[in-house]
Amino acid sequence: MKISVIMATYNAQETIRQAIESVIGQSYPQKELILIDGGSTDGTPEIIKEYETHVAYWSSEPDDGVYDAMNKGIAKATGDVIAFLNSDDWYEPEIFGKISDCFAADGPDILVCMANCVLGDHVYRDRESYRDIEDLQIHMIYYHQGMFAKREVFERIGTFDLRYQIVADYDWTLRAYRQGCRFQTIPDAVVNYRCDGFSSIQSLLVFEEVREIACAQPASEETVRRRNAFYGGMEDRFLLTLYNLVWKKDGAFVRSLCREGVSWHIWGAGAYGRMSCKLFWSVGIAVEGFIDNDRTVRECYGYSVLSPEELTGAEWICIGSRKYEKEIREQILAMGYPPERIISFTDFKSSMIEYGKKHYMNDVMQKGRRMHEG
C-alpha cells in the first residue's frame, strides 16, 4: 500500500527540513512526498532542491491559499492513501508501517490518529481523537495532520472547497462523514504540530467559518440544540477572542497576575486545568504539577497528579476548575493555605478579558463587522 504525503509550504525555511526528513526518514518503502510551494521568497525552494531525489513531485508558484496547494498535491498523488503534513510539523519515526496495517483487509476509509501538540518547549497529547464522531456535526474534532484517507474518498466526495480559506478540511471531513465514509481512530500519536504560531485575531474567523460549515448541514433537533449550546452568542465569541489576543500578545501582563518566581500546582486535571497549564507554559510561568480529588486521574501532561493528602502546605495553587471552583477554594483554605497562595483560572481569564477590552476591543469589533458584512 503506497502512502502519499502532501506538504503545502510557504516561506518555511526555518522548519521545512524537519518536516521533510520526518517523511523520507520512514523506512516504509511504499511512500511518496509531494511538495507544493506557494512561491516562497525566503529560501524554501532552495532547501527543497536539496531533497529532490527523495521527492516525487514539487513546484513553486503562487497559489490561492493552503487548500488550493493541497488540491494541487492531490492531483499529483499516486498513492493508495493520502495524508497532509504542514511544513512546520513532523511525523514520529517509523509510523507508516502501522498506518498501512490499519488499512489492510477491510480497513477504514479514513484513519484518525492522535497528535502531539507542541507549545514552546512543552508537548502535550491532543485528546480530540477520543471524541464521539457524532461531535463532528458540531465542530472540527480531528486534526488533518493526523488523518490518512484512501484515494477513493477524494474520488467520491471531491477535494477541498476553496470557498473556505481557513477550515476547508473541516468541510471535507464533514462531507466524508455525511456520505457514509468509515472512520477509525487509534490512540497512537503519529504527528507533532506546533500550536503557538496561530494568529489570535484569526481565532474569531476560524470560529465563524466552522460554525457556518456545521450549521449548513441538516441535523436532528438534538444536534441543533447542541450546536446552539456550543456556539453561544456573539458576545461570548468576542470575549474569547479578547482572551486569546492577550494570551498571545501580552505575556508580561499575564505573568504580572502571578507572584514572580513562584512555581504553581494546578488543582484540577480536567479541561480548565489543562487550559491553565498551557497558559502558564506559554508565558513562562513554572508549573510544578497537578492536584485532583479524583484519584482515577494519575497523570496529566507528563506530570503526576497528587492527592490533597500529598501536599506539604508550602505550595502555590491555581484552581483549574470552573464547576467546582468554590468548593476547591474552600477545601484549600480549610487545609490552612493563606488566600494569597491561591489563584484561579477564572480570575486569570476575567483579568485578561478586561485588559483586552481596553487594548483590543476596536480591532475585534472591526474584524467581526467585516465578517458579517462580507
C-alpha positions in Angstrom: 0.0 0.0 0.0 1.5 3.3 -1.1 1.2 6.4 1.1 1.3 9.8 -0.5 2.2 12.7 1.8 1.3 16.2 0.5 3.1 19.2 2.1 1.9 22.7 1.3 4.6 25.3 2.0 5.2 29.0 2.0 8.3 30.8 3.5 9.0 27.8 5.7 12.8 27.7 5.7 13.0 27.5 9.5 11.1 24.3 9.8 10.7 22.5 6.5 13.9 20.4 6.9 12.5 18.7 9.9 9.1 18.1 8.2 10.7 16.6 5.0 13.1 14.4 7.0 10.3 13.1 9.1 8.8 11.7 5.9 11.8 10.5 3.9 13.3 9.0 7.1 10.5 6.5 7.4 11.8 3.1 6.4 8.5 2.1 5.0 9.3 1.7 1.3 6.0 2.5 -0.4 5.8 6.2 0.1 6.0 9.4 -1.9 6.4 13.0 -0.8 4.8 15.8 -2.8 5.7 19.4 -2.1 3.6 22.4 -3.3 5.2 25.7 -2.5 3.3 28.9 -2.9 6.2 30.9 -4.4 8.3 31.3 -1.3 10.9 34.1 -1.2 12.8 33.1 1.9 15.0 30.2 0.6 12.4 27.4 1.0 12.7 26.3 -2.7 16.5 26.0 -2.4 16.0 23.7 0.6 13.5 21.6 -1.3 16.0 21.2 -4.1 18.5 19.6 -1.7 16.0 16.8 -1.2 14.9 16.5 -4.9 16.0 12.8 -5.1 13.6 12.0 -2.3 10.6 14.0 -3.7 8.2 12.6 -6.2 7.0 16.0 -7.3 7.4 19.6 -6.3 6.5 23.0 -7.6 6.9 26.6 -6.5 4.4 29.1 -7.8 1.7 31.5 -6.4 -1.5 29.8 -5.3 -4.8 30.6 -3.8 -4.0 29.5 -0.3 -3.1 26.3 1.6 -6.2 24.3 0.4 -5.5 25.2 -3.2 -2.0 23.9 -2.7 -3.3 20.7 -1.1 -5.7 20.2 -4.0 -2.8 20.5 -6.4 -1.0 17.9 -4.4 -3.9 15.5 -4.6 -3.9 15.8 -8.4 -0.3 14.7 -8.4 -0.5 11.9 -5.8 -0.3 8.3 -6.9 -0.7 6.6 -3.5 -3.5 4.4 -2.2 -3.6 6.5 0.9 -3.2 10.3 1.0 -2.1 12.4 4.0 -1.2 16.0 4.6 1.7 17.4 6.7 2.2 21.1 7.4 5.7 22.4 6.7 6.2 23.2 10.4 5.0 19.9 11.7 6.7 16.5 11.7 5.9 12.8 11.9 7.0 10.4 14.7 9.6 7.9 13.5 8.5 4.6 11.9 4.8 5.1 11.9 3.9 4.4 8.2 4.0 0.6 8.7 1.4 0.9 11.4 -0.7 3.1 9.2 -0.5 0.6 6.4 -1.5 -2.2 8.7 -4.6 -0.3 9.8 -5.8 -0.1 6.2 -5.2 -3.8 5.4 -8.0 -6.1 4.7 -11.3 -4.4 5.4 -9.8 -1.2 6.9 -11.4 2.2 7.3 -11.9 4.9 4.6 -10.3 7.4 6.9 -7.8 6.7 9.7 -7.6 9.3 12.5 -4.5 9.3 14.7 -3.5 11.3 17.8 -1.3 14.3 17.6 1.3 15.8 19.9 0.7 19.5 20.3 4.0 21.5 20.7 3.7 24.7 22.7 7.1 26.3 23.1 9.3 23.8 24.9 6.3 21.7 26.1 4.5 18.8 24.4 1.0 17.6 25.3 -1.2 15.0 23.8 -4.2 16.0 21.8 -7.3 14.3 23.2 -9.8 15.2 20.4 -9.5 11.8 18.7 -11.3 10.3 21.7 -14.4 12.3 21.0 -17.6 10.7 19.7 -17.6 11.0 15.9 -21.2 12.4 16.2 -19.5 15.6 17.6 -18.2 16.2 14.1 -21.6 17.6 13.3 -20.9 20.3 16.0 -17.3 21.3 15.2 -14.0 20.0 13.9 -12.7 17.4 16.3 -9.8 16.0 14.2 -6.6 17.5 13.1 -5.9 16.9 9.4 -2.2 16.3 10.2 -3.3 13.1 11.9 -5.7 11.9 9.2 -4.9 9.4 6.5 -7.6 8.8 3.8 -8.0 6.4 0.9 -7.7 7.9 -2.5 -11.2 6.6 -3.3 -12.6 9.1 -0.7 -11.4 12.0 -2.7 -12.6 10.5 -5.9 -16.1 10.0 -4.3 -16.6 13.3 -2.4 -14.2 15.6 -4.1 -11.3 17.8 -2.9 -11.2 20.8 -0.6 -13.8 23.5 -1.2 -11.9 26.7 -1.8 -14.8 28.8 -0.7 -13.4 28.1 2.8 -10.0 29.6 3.4 -9.4 28.6 7.0 -11.1 25.3 7.8 -11.8 23.7 4.4 -10.5 20.5 6.0 -13.5 20.5 8.4 -15.9 20.9 5.4 -14.2 18.0 3.7 -14.2 15.8 6.8 -17.9 16.5 7.5 -18.8 15.7 3.9 -17.0 12.4 4.2 -18.9 11.6 7.4 -22.2 12.5 5.9 -21.6 10.4 2.8 -21.0 7.3 4.9 -17.2 7.0 4.9 -15.9 4.7 7.6 -13.7 6.4 10.3 -11.3 4.6 12.6 -9.4 6.2 15.4 -6.2 4.9 17.1 -4.6 6.2 20.2 -1.1 6.4 18.8 0.4 9.9 18.4 1.9 9.9 14.9 2.5 13.6 14.3 3.7 16.6 16.2 2.3 20.0 15.4 3.2 23.5 16.6 0.2 25.2 18.1 1.9 28.5 19.1 2.0 30.1 15.7 -1.7 30.6 15.3 -3.0 34.1 14.8 -5.2 35.2 17.7 -7.2 37.6 15.6 -7.8 34.7 13.3 -9.5 32.7 16.1 -12.8 34.6 15.6 -12.6 33.9 11.8 -12.0 30.3 12.4 -14.9 30.1 14.8 -17.2 31.7 12.3 -16.2 29.5 9.4 -16.5 26.3 11.5 -20.0 27.5 12.6 -21.0 28.3 9.0 -20.0 24.9 7.8 -21.6 23.0 10.7 -24.9 24.9 10.6 -25.3 24.5 6.9 -25.9 20.8 7.4 -29.3 19.3 8.1 -29.4 17.8 11.6 -31.6 16.4 14.3 -33.3 18.6 16.9 -30.8 17.3 19.5 -27.8 18.1 17.3 -29.2 21.6 16.6 -29.7 22.1 20.4 -26.1 21.0 21.0 -24.8 23.3 18.2 -26.6 26.3 19.7 -25.2 25.5 23.1 -21.7 25.1 21.7 -21.5 28.3 19.7 -23.4 30.5 22.1 -23.7 34.2 21.4 -21.6 36.7 19.5 -20.6 38.4 22.8 -19.0 35.2 24.1 -17.0 34.8 20.9 -15.7 38.3 21.1 -14.7 37.8 24.7 -12.9 34.6 23.8 -11.0 36.4 21.1 -10.0 39.1 23.5 -8.7 36.5 25.9 -6.7 34.8 23.1 -5.3 38.1 22.0 -4.0 39.0 25.4 -2.7 35.4 25.8 -0.7 35.6 22.6 0.4 39.3 22.7 0.8 40.3 26.3 2.7 37.7 28.2 4.2 40.3 30.5 0.7 41.2 31.7 -0.3 37.6 32.2 2.9 37.0 34.2 2.1 40.0 36.3 -1.0 38.3 37.6 1.2 35.8 39.4 3.8 36.1 42.1 7.1 36.5 40.3 9.4 33.5 40.6 6.8 31.2 42.0 6.1 27.7 40.7 2.4 26.7 40.7 0.5 23.5 41.3 -2.8 23.3 39.3 -5.8 21.9 41.2 -7.9 20.1 38.6 -6.7 17.8 35.8 -9.8 18.4 33.6 -10.3 20.8 30.7 -9.8 24.0 32.7 -6.8 22.6 34.5 -5.2 21.7 31.1 -6.0 25.2 29.8 -4.3 26.7 32.9 -1.2 24.7 32.3 -1.0 25.7 28.6 -1.5 29.3 29.6 1.3 29.1 32.2 3.7 27.3 29.8 3.1 29.8 27.0 4.1 32.9 29.1 6.9 31.2 31.1 5.2 30.6 34.4 6.6 27.4 36.0 4.2 24.5 36.7 5.2 22.0 39.4 2.4 19.6 38.9 -1.4 18.8 39.3 -3.7 18.1 42.2 -7.1 16.4 41.9 -9.6 14.9 44.3 -10.4 12.3 41.6 -7.9 9.5 42.3 -8.6 7.8 38.9 -6.5 10.5 37.3 -2.9 9.8 37.8 -1.1 11.8 35.1 -1.7 15.0 33.1 0.6 16.4 30.5 3.5 14.4 31.9 3.0 15.5 35.5 2.0 13.2 38.3 -1.4 14.1 39.7 -1.2 14.4 43.5 -4.0 13.8 46.0 -4.7 16.7 48.5 -3.2 14.5 51.3 0.2 14.6 49.5 0.5 18.4 49.7 3.1 19.9 52.1 1.3 23.2 52.8 4.0 25.2 51.0 2.5 25.0 47.5 1.1 27.9 45.5 -2.1 26.7 43.9 -4.0 27.7 40.8 -7.6 26.4 40.8 -8.1 24.9 37.4 -11.8 24.1 37.6 -14.8 26.2 36.8 -17.6 23.9 38.0 -16.0 23.2 41.4 -14.0 26.4 42.0 -15.9 27.5 45.1 -15.7 24.1 46.7 -12.0 23.7 45.9 -11.2 27.1 47.3 -13.0 26.3 50.5 -11.1 23.0 50.7 -7.7 24.7 50.2 -8.5 27.3 52.8 -9.6 24.6 55.2 -6.2 23.0 54.8 -4.6 26.1 56.1 -3.4 27.8 53.0 -3.4 31.6 53.1 -5.5 33.3 50.4 -2.5 34.9 48.8 -1.2 31.5 47.8 -4.4 30.8 45.8 -5.5 32.0 42.4 -7.9 30.6 39.9 -8.0 30.2 36.1 -11.3 32.1 36.0 -9.6 35.0 37.8 -6.9 34.9 35.1 -9.4 34.8 32.3 -11.5 37.7 33.7 -8.5 39.9 34.2 -7.2 39.1 30.7 -10.6 39.9 29.1 -10.8 43.2 31.0 -7.3 44.1 29.8 -8.3 43.0 26.3 -11.3 45.3 26.3 -9.1 48.3 27.0 -6.5 47.4 24.3 -8.1 45.3 21.6 -11.9 45.8 21.5 -11.8 48.0 18.5 -9.8 45.5 16.5 -12.1 42.7 17.4 -15.3 44.6 16.7 -14.0 45.8 13.3 -13.0 42.2 12.4 -16.4 40.9 13.4 -18.1 43.7 11.5 -16.2 42.9 8.3 -17.1 39.2 8.6 -20.8 39.9 8.8 -20.7 42.4 6.0 -18.6 40.3 3.7 
